[in-house]
């Protein structure tokens, strides 16, 4: 897909400050006021990526705070603390395990945050969320984001969403195209949010499912080293995200995301086994779309039982 299907290129800005009010003013188009509630010098940081209809950020604050907030009209905010802490409150409600916080742009809200607090934030236009859900074939369940300030997710989905946000915000991922970052986030967010999980009324035939999988496999063969997103695979196979998922799970026994990850991990392994003395693990991994070094090494060792550097040493 082209980058303008979601938004323009992302802009990055990092703020580190010991001024509480400067931190409160650092998030674009927010109305915020912070009160410090615990003793000691304040230190905070905001690392944010912004486009015209989409913001994602990681915020850190050293002292306990009371935050009065409101985002821009027609937008939705999702707040995902990095660690579970029941002292985090939104509008007086404790954020329970496996929950995220959420508010719409027409409502002011209050956060009470503990000391040494870290949170991921995502703010996007409501229309963008609905458009991307339609594009990916996801039918969001009727959930009232406007009345309930917390939303419970399946533990595995919340963990995947945090991992996705970590990959997007990691500075070592600067080589990831902006549209890939955005599509990755939208895919993970839509997958995490409650959706209609019942099977389609008309299940695609075996032949149709086989064709879908073969189209993706052929594309991967001819575009081996290019980053690809689930949205692009839907377009390549001419199906919705749900049909793509169902086709892969019934034909191969793996989800499309698992297939992409495992296929590329195997390609990296082959490349490392035939590498020359000037090759490095980092360069080889990046050629196959792995831009988060830590996550790549973890996945590689979990899959093959040895680190990528061990594979490379055997080849030299």
Buried (B, 14 or more C-beta within 10 A) or exposed (E): BEBEBBBBBBEEEEBEBEEBEBBBBBBBEBEBEBEBBEEEEBBBBBBBBBBEBBBBBBBBBBBBBBBBBBBBEEBBBBBBBBEEBEEBBBBEEEBEEBBBBBBBBEBEBEBBBBBEBBBBBBBBBBEBBEBBBEBBBBBBEEBEBEEBBBBBBEEEBBEBBBEBBBBBBBEEBEEBBBBBBBBBBBBBBBBBBBBEEEEEEEEBEEEEBBBBBEBBEEBBEEEBEEBBBBBBBBEBBEBBBBBBBBBBBBBBEBBBBEBBBBBBBEBBBEBBEEBEEEBEBBEBBBBBBBBBBEBBBEBBBEEBEEBBBBBBEEEE
